[in-house]
Amino acid sequence: MASSTGEASNDKEVGSDLRKKREDFEFGKILGEGSYSTVLLATDKVSKKLYAMKILSKHHIVKEKKVPYVKREKDVLVKINHPFFVKLFFTFQDKENLYYGLSLAEKGEILDYIRRVGSFDEHGSQFYSAEIILALEYLHSLDIIHRDLKPENILLNNEMHIQITDFGTAKILEDGEERANSFVGTAEYVSPELLQSKVAYKSSDIWALGCILYQLLSGRPPFHAPNEYLCFQKITKLEYMFPDGFPDHAKDLISKILILAPDKRIGCEQMGGYQPLKTHKFYTGIDWAKLPETQPPQILPYLPAKSKDDQALTSDYNIMNDRPLSDDFDERFLSAFGLGDPDNPLKSSSSASITSNRETKLERQAKESPWHQFVNNELIVKSGLVDKRKGLFSKRRQLILTDAPRLYYVDPVAMELKGEIPWNHRMHVELKNWRIFFVHTPDRTYYLDDPTGHSQQWVNTITEWIERARSS
Ligand code: ADE
């Protein structure tokens, strides 16, 4: 696999390299920030090679008692030589800082991609979890436990292969040692043995893999809670469920990984090592030996049908002519929520006529619309309930389009503003079927389901306002 820096792995020069110094590099944007380090894009002024330069403040490290972690990270990075991990090319220091010259993972965190598309389709989830498995198999063969594997630490290089990073909390097992006394990693991916006995095994990383695979397919980690305490409680009670539409083979695999006893998880040494994991039905078709050279699949969202009258959204089949709901359902639905006409004061007007009588309309809106409080005194052009899908989960929201134009969404039960689809001149709207429409923004696609079956109206109105905003 081509390295982003253009250096072959055997060129790797590790150790304190007196020839390199801060002045040899031009520093660019911040790639990442940790509690005691910053990663900057760095260009070698002579060779023009790009690196991710991790800079650690000596004063800060000593003050925060992080010296062992910093040493650990270097010790681990020096040992690793595998295409699915970031490489350490050189280190140097000056009076203030330590510098680690790492391979640049141009495409950033896999977490960003999960957020952008909601969740990965089966093929993408299979491919990326398979890469993680190969990486863990290698790491564990060196007797190293990562201990903080999570989507933020799984970066992607220019070819869209994984590059696992962040070894500050990794543990190198001594001769014959099977477990590490442990620090506790990130709440949602932490294993039950870490919480209960404060020990980590290699299979604690496999637990994290199970959580990540679940998240790739559904958009959320399995043990998701409003705070760490509740999250830990869910983990120790193995309290998780598979949402509708979760693929069967993946379900089977995840339920063989997310097992409380670390020595009963598929993939662990006591269960026959990596072979049973790699030959699980979910990985049918994966050529493990060729994975680093395999072209990664395009990242596509996983949007299976949610009910029997709902089409799988990835299909191109359009069911616009097959409306099971009567035309007046929208009205009845809205009035059941006490939301009649004032909610859509401009329903029958074209955007051209909206500016006329704006003040009068605003006055009426302020008096009559329950949504007025959320829209910064902008005029509501259209509003209605939608299910906002993220991966396999969805939340009911009041979607509100104003003449700013802006698109707000509100929790209609708590009557709380939950957020906004950031308006952007490059955004566009796509009609999928009579219920489903997508709002594509440069950073993310929003999957929206109008349960009343009037997605076409949303698409028309939002498109009209996008064009209007573009031409003004
Ligand atoms: N952020 C942290 N480490 C990184 C790396 N090696 N490449 C790109 N972004 C990063």
Boltz pocket constraint, residues with backbone or C-beta under 6 A from the ligand:
constraints:
  - pocket:
      binder: B
      contacts: [[A, 31], [A, 32], [A, 39], [A, 52], [A, 86], [A, 102], [A, 103], [A, 104], [A, 105], [A, 106], [A, 108], [A, 155], [A, 165]]
      max_distance: 6.0
